[in-house]
Amino acid sequence: MTRIPGSAAELLIADDWRDFELIDSGNGRKLERYGPYRFIRPEPQALWQPSLAAKAWHADGIFNADEADRGRWRFEREVPADWTLHWQGLRFAARCTPFRHLGFFPEQAPHWDWCSRQLAGRSERPRILNLFAYTGLASLAAARSGAAVTHVDASKKSIGYAVENQRLSGLEEQPIRWIVDDTMKFVRREVRRGRRYEGIILDPPKYGRGAKGEVWRLEEHLPELLLLCRELLSERPAFLLLTVYAVRLSYLAIQQAMAEAMRPLGGTVTAGEMALPESGGGRLLPTASFARWTQ
């Protein structure tokens, strides 16, 4: 039977960065460094007081969270349209997006490393499906580990950024299939085609629209998506990985939803929270919940 650990949640801490740093957080904001540039962004989970004095909170760019000016960056000095960062040999672009993100999520680094470890030692090239795949760092990490990757996202622009990241990392020869499509429609077609994958990565938004205006609502569509993903796993599966942001769901709800979907395959489901450590030491900033199934 599928085992659900009944003890404490697992905590994933992204503490192996050189080109990213969470400098401080508090009063609903966070101060971060992305390469040579510093940014201040809203952070509703930072319910505490900042550790550093106000004068230390200087930044090159500030994302304005005021109701009258929501969604705009204010720059204190010139910041390029994009610049290159590194993580364990991968090279990729950071950029200030209209959605306040910087083009990737640094807290997901433990996932990239974990997926690579799950793929190690396989005699045949594993097939990996990355859904809601954004700018592709998970796809690149899997491809570098020897996987043939199918990368799916509804945003043509995001996939363009992912292809650029592939070029920056020197992985142009690795087998990555780039697909602009609505995730649910694509997965249903893959099930009908009888396609199979050794690993599946899910990073769904709370709400989104597909390439042709299809609506995605996490609480409504996630259970069906998990069942479809189970059908897509091969006879020798490695993993199913789910990350959830910006939704009022506990890690336990996500864990139990995955456990129910994967029960016919047995295996183990673990779940918990992801966090970023402040460089000053001590505090952790929670960012997302996750669940992992392995056999």
GUDO-430809 format. One line per field, with one value per residue (C-alpha): residue number from 1; residue in three letters; y, x, z. Coordinates in pm, 1 decimal. Layout:
REM GUDO-430809
seq NUM, ...
type ALA, ...
Y Y, ...
X X, ...
Z Z, ...
***
This chain:
REM GUDO-430809
seq 1, 2, 3, 4, 5, 6, 7, 8, 9, 10, 11, 12, 13, 14, 15, 16, 17, 18, 19, 20, 21, 22, 23, 24, 25, 26, 27, 28, 29, 30, 31, 32, 33, 34, 35, 36, 37, 38, 39, 40, 41, 42, 43, 44, 45, 46, 47, 48, 49, 50, 51, 52, 53, 54, 55, 56, 57, 58, 59, 60, 61, 62, 63, 64, 65, 66, 67, 68, 69, 70, 71, 72, 73, 74, 75, 76, 77, 78, 79, 80, 81, 82, 83, 84, 85, 86, 87, 88, 89, 90, 91, 92, 93, 94, 95, 96, 97, 98, 99, 100, 101, 102, 103, 104, 105, 106, 107, 108, 109, 110, 111, 112, 113, 114, 115, 116, 117, 118, 119, 120, 121, 122, 123, 124, 125, 126, 127, 128, 129, 130, 131, 132, 133, 134, 135, 136, 137, 138, 139, 140, 141, 142, 143, 144, 145, 146, 147, 148, 149, 150, 151, 152, 153, 154, 155, 156, 157, 158, 159, 160, 161, 162, 163, 164, 165, 166, 167, 168, 169, 170, 171, 172, 173, 174, 175, 176, 177, 178, 179, 180, 181, 182, 183, 184, 185, 186, 187, 188, 189, 190, 191, 192, 193, 194, 195, 196, 197, 198, 199, 200, 201, 202, 203, 204, 205, 206, 207, 208, 209, 210, 211, 212, 213, 214, 215, 216, 217, 218, 219, 220, 221, 222, 223, 224, 225, 226, 227, 228, 229, 230, 231, 232, 233, 234, 235, 236, 237, 238, 239, 240, 241, 242, 243, 244, 245, 246, 247, 248, 249, 250, 251, 252, 253, 254, 255, 256, 257, 258, 259, 260, 261, 262, 263, 264, 265, 266, 267, 268, 269, 270, 271, 272, 273, 274, 275, 276, 277, 278, 279, 280, 281, 282, 283, 284, 285, 286, 287, 288, 289, 290, 291, 292, 293, 294, 295
type MET, THR, ARG, ILE, PRO, GLY, SER, ALA, ALA, GLU, LEU, LEU, ILE, ALA, ASP, ASP, TRP, ARG, ASP, PHE, GLU, LEU, ILE, ASP, SER, GLY, ASN, GLY, ARG, LYS, LEU, GLU, ARG, TYR, GLY, PRO, TYR, ARG, PHE, ILE, ARG, PRO, GLU, PRO, GLN, ALA, LEU, TRP, GLN, PRO, SER, LEU, ALA, ALA, LYS, ALA, TRP, HIS, ALA, ASP, GLY, ILE, PHE, ASN, ALA, ASP, GLU, ALA, ASP, ARG, GLY, ARG, TRP, ARG, PHE, GLU, ARG, GLU, VAL, PRO, ALA, ASP, TRP, THR, LEU, HIS, TRP, GLN, GLY, LEU, ARG, PHE, ALA, ALA, ARG, CYS, THR, PRO, PHE, ARG, HIS, LEU, GLY, PHE, PHE, PRO, GLU, GLN, ALA, PRO, HIS, TRP, ASP, TRP, CYS, SER, ARG, GLN, LEU, ALA, GLY, ARG, SER, GLU, ARG, PRO, ARG, ILE, LEU, ASN, LEU, PHE, ALA, TYR, THR, GLY, LEU, ALA, SER, LEU, ALA, ALA, ALA, ARG, SER, GLY, ALA, ALA, VAL, THR, HIS, VAL, ASP, ALA, SER, LYS, LYS, SER, ILE, GLY, TYR, ALA, VAL, GLU, ASN, GLN, ARG, LEU, SER, GLY, LEU, GLU, GLU, GLN, PRO, ILE, ARG, TRP, ILE, VAL, ASP, ASP, THR, MET, LYS, PHE, VAL, ARG, ARG, GLU, VAL, ARG, ARG, GLY, ARG, ARG, TYR, GLU, GLY, ILE, ILE, LEU, ASP, PRO, PRO, LYS, TYR, GLY, ARG, GLY, ALA, LYS, GLY, GLU, VAL, TRP, ARG, LEU, GLU, GLU, HIS, LEU, PRO, GLU, LEU, LEU, LEU, LEU, CYS, ARG, GLU, LEU, LEU, SER, GLU, ARG, PRO, ALA, PHE, LEU, LEU, LEU, THR, VAL, TYR, ALA, VAL, ARG, LEU, SER, TYR, LEU, ALA, ILE, GLN, GLN, ALA, MET, ALA, GLU, ALA, MET, ARG, PRO, LEU, GLY, GLY, THR, VAL, THR, ALA, GLY, GLU, MET, ALA, LEU, PRO, GLU, SER, GLY, GLY, GLY, ARG, LEU, LEU, PRO, THR, ALA, SER, PHE, ALA, ARG, TRP, THR, GLN
Y 0.0, 359.3, 479.5, 826.3, 930.2, 1040.8, 1238.4, 1582.3, 1734.5, 1733.7, 2073.8, 2155.0, 2446.3, 2594.5, 2675.0, 2591.3, 2917.1, 3155.2, 3377.8, 3419.7, 3540.5, 3617.2, 3905.8, 3993.3, 3979.9, 4131.7, 4366.8, 4188.2, 4233.8, 4058.2, 4186.4, 3959.0, 3950.5, 3804.7, 3809.5, 4168.9, 4324.9, 4369.7, 4375.8, 4436.9, 4246.3, 4188.9, 3879.7, 3826.6, 3540.9, 3766.8, 3842.8, 3943.3, 4248.3, 4285.9, 4193.2, 4471.8, 4845.5, 5044.7, 5189.8, 4836.7, 4792.8, 4964.1, 4798.6, 4838.4, 4753.3, 4763.6, 4596.3, 4833.1, 4661.8, 4970.2, 4927.3, 5234.0, 5116.1, 4735.2, 4539.0, 4793.1, 4798.3, 5110.6, 5111.6, 5306.7, 5237.8, 5082.6, 4711.0, 4520.7, 4346.2, 4016.8, 3891.1, 3547.7, 3350.4, 3007.7, 2704.6, 2390.4, 2431.4, 2549.2, 2898.9, 3086.2, 3434.6, 3639.9, 3922.3, 4150.4, 4024.5, 4205.7, 3932.0, 4038.9, 3719.8, 3719.3, 3447.0, 3144.2, 3023.1, 2970.9, 2767.4, 2488.7, 2406.7, 2107.1, 1966.2, 1992.8, 1809.5, 1545.3, 1471.9, 1425.0, 1174.4, 977.6, 939.5, 816.0, 462.0, 388.9, 180.4, 342.2, 713.3, 804.1, 1007.7, 1308.5, 1518.6, 1871.5, 2039.4, 2412.7, 2414.6, 2793.4, 2885.8, 2533.0, 2495.2, 2163.4, 2051.1, 2146.9, 1970.8, 1652.6, 1669.7, 1718.1, 1401.5, 1201.4, 1232.1, 1293.0, 1579.2, 1692.7, 2051.9, 2188.0, 2540.6, 2748.8, 3058.7, 3087.8, 3361.4, 3138.7, 2860.8, 3112.4, 3197.8, 2825.8, 2770.7, 3062.5, 2904.7, 2580.4, 2774.0, 2954.5, 2618.9, 2466.4, 2191.4, 2243.8, 1883.2, 1736.5, 1592.0, 1844.1, 1867.7, 2218.8, 2229.4, 2531.4, 2386.7, 2375.2, 2121.6, 1932.3, 1898.1, 1782.2, 1525.0, 1381.1, 1339.8, 1173.0, 921.8, 841.3, 801.3, 554.2, 762.3, 677.0, 861.7, 758.6, 1087.6, 1375.7, 1725.1, 1939.5, 2308.3, 2431.9, 2784.1, 2850.9, 2995.5, 3019.6, 3020.8, 2789.7, 2877.6, 2915.0, 3063.3, 2738.1, 2797.1, 2616.0, 2617.2, 2421.5, 2300.1, 2194.8, 2032.2, 1896.5, 1564.0, 1476.3, 1582.1, 1354.3, 1058.3, 1129.7, 1155.0, 815.2, 671.0, 829.4, 665.8, 374.7, 25.0, 141.7, 486.5, 701.2, 979.5, 1217.5, 1561.6, 1832.1, 2189.7, 2422.7, 2800.8, 3077.9, 2867.2, 2800.5, 2430.0, 2262.0, 2019.5, 1746.6, 1813.7, 1792.4, 1478.7, 1301.0, 1398.5, 1248.9, 939.3, 870.3, 910.4, 689.3, 417.1, 153.5, 180.4, 146.9, 335.9, 619.9, 975.9, 1238.0, 1600.5, 1920.9, 2279.9, 2460.0, 2753.2, 3001.9, 3080.5, 3436.9, 3495.6, 3646.1, 3309.0, 3178.8, 3255.2, 3063.5, 3213.5, 2958.0, 2964.2, 2663.3, 2316.1, 2001.0, 1628.8, 1359.6, 1006.3, 742.9, 371.7
X 0.0, 99.3, 261.9, 180.0, 428.5, 225.6, 496.4, 639.2, 643.3, 962.8, 1128.4, 1325.4, 1568.3, 1733.9, 2072.7, 2315.6, 2298.8, 2580.6, 2394.9, 2086.7, 2050.1, 1756.4, 1913.0, 1626.8, 1249.0, 974.5, 676.4, 531.2, 840.0, 1163.5, 1506.5, 1690.1, 2003.7, 1996.7, 2354.0, 2481.0, 2134.9, 1917.6, 1537.2, 1253.0, 930.8, 606.1, 599.9, 272.6, 419.2, 687.4, 482.0, 780.5, 1002.7, 1310.2, 1643.5, 1835.4, 1806.2, 1600.2, 1914.1, 2026.1, 1711.2, 1850.1, 1770.7, 1817.4, 1454.5, 1134.5, 810.3, 530.6, 256.3, 39.1, -316.7, -291.6, 25.8, 14.7, 227.4, 499.9, 872.2, 1051.3, 1424.8, 1677.4, 1951.6, 1967.1, 1892.7, 1932.4, 1640.9, 1802.4, 2128.6, 2286.1, 2294.1, 2436.4, 2334.2, 2550.3, 2667.6, 2337.7, 2329.7, 2002.3, 1856.7, 1700.0, 1460.4, 1210.2, 869.6, 533.9, 425.9, 693.0, 894.7, 1253.5, 1208.9, 1264.5, 1198.3, 1520.1, 1346.2, 1293.9, 1665.6, 1626.3, 1369.8, 1612.7, 1877.7, 1633.4, 1495.5, 1848.5, 1922.1, 1605.7, 1720.3, 2069.9, 2173.6, 1910.9, 2031.6, 1787.7, 1720.7, 1428.5, 1138.8, 1036.4, 720.8, 738.1, 395.0, 336.6, 709.8, 771.1, 1131.1, 1263.2, 1522.4, 1372.8, 1371.0, 1735.8, 1841.7, 1662.8, 1804.4, 2155.1, 2100.9, 2031.8, 1654.0, 1447.8, 1221.6, 878.6, 830.9, 473.2, 353.5, 60.7, 281.2, 474.2, 686.7, 785.5, 890.0, 1095.0, 1277.7, 1325.3, 1482.8, 1716.6, 1812.0, 1887.6, 2125.6, 2290.2, 2352.6, 2502.7, 2239.4, 2113.0, 2192.9, 1990.6, 1648.0, 1391.8, 1052.1, 904.1, 521.4, 289.7, -41.8, -305.6, -182.8, -507.9, -575.9, -220.9, -225.8, -559.3, -424.4, -109.0, -322.6, -523.8, -199.8, -66.7, 244.3, 442.5, 697.0, 934.2, 894.9, 644.9, 696.7, 392.7, 412.5, 54.6, -66.7, -367.5, -546.1, -445.0, -550.8, -436.6, -307.5, -666.1, -824.0, -886.9, -938.3, -734.9, -843.1, -616.4, -871.0, -1106.5, -867.0, -574.7, -738.5, -814.3, -466.8, -304.4, -510.7, -415.2, -49.4, -71.5, -191.7, 105.1, 367.4, 556.9, 603.5, 932.0, 842.1, 1087.8, 875.2, 581.1, 660.0, 404.8, 468.7, 185.3, 206.4, -31.5, -320.8, -469.5, -394.0, -177.9, 94.6, -123.6, -406.7, -162.7, -2.3, -334.1, -457.6, -146.0, -160.3, -516.3, -431.4, -122.1, -261.5, -295.8, 78.4, 191.5, 509.0, 564.7, 436.5, 629.1, 526.4, 609.6, 713.1, 983.0, 1174.7, 1452.4, 1707.1, 1796.8, 2167.9, 2197.1, 2109.1, 1823.5, 1497.3, 1337.4, 1089.0, 822.0, 744.2, 537.2, 411.5, 514.1, 441.5, 665.1, 570.9, 839.8, 829.3
Z 0.0, -45.3, 276.6, 408.2, 675.7, 971.9, 1146.6, 1075.8, 729.8, 528.7, 492.3, 177.8, 219.9, -87.9, 65.9, -216.9, -415.2, -500.7, -748.3, -529.9, -171.4, 54.0, 243.0, 479.0, 510.2, 721.3, 725.8, 424.0, 204.3, 114.4, 9.1, -234.8, -447.5, -798.0, -919.4, -887.4, -842.1, -532.5, -533.6, -292.4, -353.7, -162.6, 60.3, 251.7, 458.7, 612.2, 923.2, 1136.2, 1167.1, 941.3, 1097.7, 922.3, 971.2, 720.7, 558.0, 464.7, 256.1, -51.9, -383.0, -756.9, -825.3, -618.1, -717.5, -618.9, -422.9, -375.1, -494.7, -716.3, -887.4, -859.3, -1100.5, -1174.2, -1108.9, -993.9, -1060.8, -857.1, -1112.7, -1457.8, -1461.5, -1791.9, -1959.7, -1859.1, -1712.3, -1669.7, -1345.3, -1256.9, -1053.0, -1041.2, -1398.7, -1546.2, -1696.7, -1733.7, -1759.8, -1482.5, -1569.3, -1398.0, -1510.8, -1484.2, -1242.2, -986.6, -1041.1, -1168.7, -1431.5, -1207.0, -851.6, -652.5, -381.3, -636.1, -657.3, -419.1, -663.7, -955.7, -759.5, -634.1, -981.9, -1113.8, -837.5, -915.8, -1277.5, -1195.6, -1283.1, -1547.7, -1839.2, -2085.7, -2137.0, -1905.3, -2040.4, -1829.9, -1866.4, -1723.7, -1700.5, -1637.9, -1706.1, -1724.0, -1815.3, -1800.9, -1527.3, -1414.4, -1777.7, -1820.7, -1500.5, -1611.1, -1963.6, -1829.7, -1622.7, -1937.7, -1972.4, -2283.2, -2174.2, -2291.6, -2173.1, -2178.9, -2103.1, -2227.4, -2265.3, -2590.3, -2434.3, -2139.6, -2373.6, -2570.8, -2248.2, -2177.9, -2520.4, -2451.1, -2117.5, -2300.0, -2526.6, -2233.7, -2063.2, -2376.7, -2383.1, -2739.1, -2831.3, -2545.7, -2643.0, -2518.4, -2689.4, -2648.3, -2660.4, -2629.2, -2516.8, -2246.3, -1992.6, -1937.5, -2310.5, -2374.7, -2093.1, -2205.2, -2559.2, -2428.9, -2235.9, -2552.3, -2749.5, -2494.5, -2419.8, -2108.7, -1895.2, -1618.9, -1433.0, -1423.6, -1279.9, -1193.7, -1099.7, -1149.2, -1073.2, -855.6, -1159.1, -1522.2, -1884.6, -2160.6, -2506.3, -2636.4, -2325.2, -2138.8, -1765.9, -1498.3, -1131.7, -903.0, -647.0, -925.4, -1173.0, -968.9, -866.8, -1229.7, -1339.0, -1080.8, -1203.2, -1564.6, -1467.0, -1298.8, -1629.9, -1805.0, -1583.8, -1735.3, -1593.6, -1436.7, -1301.0, -1112.3, -961.5, -966.1, -822.8, -735.7, -617.4, -514.8, -462.3, -362.7, -243.8, 99.7, 97.6, 358.1, 261.8, 416.5, 169.3, -121.8, 20.2, 63.0, -283.5, -438.2, -216.7, -324.3, -692.2, -670.5, -440.3, -718.2, -790.5, -429.2, -347.0, -102.4, -82.7, 112.0, 147.9, 324.2, 271.8, 77.8, 223.2, 159.2, 433.3, 517.7, 465.4, 814.3, 960.6, 1165.8, 989.2, 705.9, 459.7, 354.0, -16.1, -128.0, -43.1, -226.5, -254.2, -404.1, -504.5, -565.5, -616.6
***
